[in-house]
Amino acid sequence: MVASAAVRLFGMWASPAVRRVEWALKLKGIEYEYIEEDLSNKSSSLLEFNPINKQVPVLVHNCNPIVESLVILEYIDETWKDNPILPVDPLERAKARFWATFVDVKCREESRKAFFMEGEEKEKAIENLQVQLKALDEELEGKKFFSGDHIGYTDLAVGWMTFWLGVAEEAAGFKANYDVKFPNFSRWIKDFLAEPVIKDNLPPREKTVEFFRAFKQLGSCTKVNQK
Amino acid sequence: MAGSQNPEVKLLGAWASPYVARARIALHLKEVQYEFLEEKFGAKSELLLKSNPVHKKIPVLIHDGKPVCESMIIVQYIDDVWVSSGPALMPTDLYERAMHRFWTIYIDDKFIPSLFGMMTSPTEEAKAEAKEQTMTSLQLLEEAFGKISKGKPFFGGDTIGYLDIALGSFLGWMKAFEEMNSPKLLDKTKTPLLCAWAENFCNNEAAAAVLPETAKLVEFATVTQTRFKYAPPAK
């Protein structure tokens, strides 16, 4: 274990972006102090460390704050070199970053619309999401994980879809049907959730569904307050 | 891979696209010879659809037959591959690398949509909101420049770096918008550091070779006005 009292993580229990960072820290065996934030009453520390977005996660290392979960993942990988999560080959790195951005920008947008909207707009979003899931399914052909035999950066980036997409479906009453339509993706979900670092670091499901239900009822169309 | 005999480097793009400019500036800085394959506006070539089936967007770098997509991912790739040619685009300090990456995401997620939104949003109210967001973003970028550059001409220090490319590639369009009656974007009283930075960037040989002339961009925008959607053309 790499002990480092200098590593602090500001997070929120339900946030997939925060869990993504925790998975990376645990995969690397990095000790850290976790600070739970009440996003309706943000701490002065959070606002000091992230005045621009005022969001979680924020990783603070040697008093330097790093914001944006994918940026944090790359920082973690470059700083603690054991158990690398990004590949060495430049082309493979480019592909890993491509899929991470795809999922964070495109899939999240359609999931958000499927979650918040109703009627035709909801149906259209689900359709778009399924096109995206098909692309992910094809990418997984012949591979256990996106990163190969072991989980890596891309798996951690796509990881929110293994749990929070199902939670969103249950809370908002829609189904993307990936268990039926996308066998590689469904198999990957099971394998990912079976990994010790992942299965021991997920929020309680029922509580998360309730949280998402309440969030939908707020009727807000803005993005969930995390990245 | 670096060192291959006659590696084939092609870039699918369009002269007016600031996202394509990002890739081209990086290639110029790294002194990489490449073939520029211009896509026709409003139509997508077979090669583009085959190389980027997920997004069907430019730029796409094709290196030894293998495609790399997304402008800043291409820039990082160029920096990783042509490591001993030209300046390093990413800083060596790990925290500074995180800053370059963070601000690049900020530029893509917040600054660029509001910049184009100022000109192309459907209502006056939306345009005004976009303008406010743009000016706020520029103020934040001004402060960020002060911290990151440490008194040097670029975000990357003495030479153009990753974050300079992310923002500088949009200077052509920013100047074009100012000619098309947008509010003044870079102002010597409000954003003096960015004004100086913009001049240094545009005077750099690689940028000067790539950034289109303001008049041509204004003409392009005017001609394509009816087809100019809110979402920028490529990423």
Interface residues (C-beta under 8 A of the other chain):
Chain A: I52 H61 N64 I66 V67 E68 L70 V71 I72 E74 Y75 E78 T79 P90 L91 R93 A94 R97 F98 T101 F102 A135
Chain B: M1 P53 V54 H55 H63 K66 V68 C69 E70 I73 I74 Q76 Y77 D80 V81 L94 Y95 R97 A98 R101 F102 I105 Y106 L140
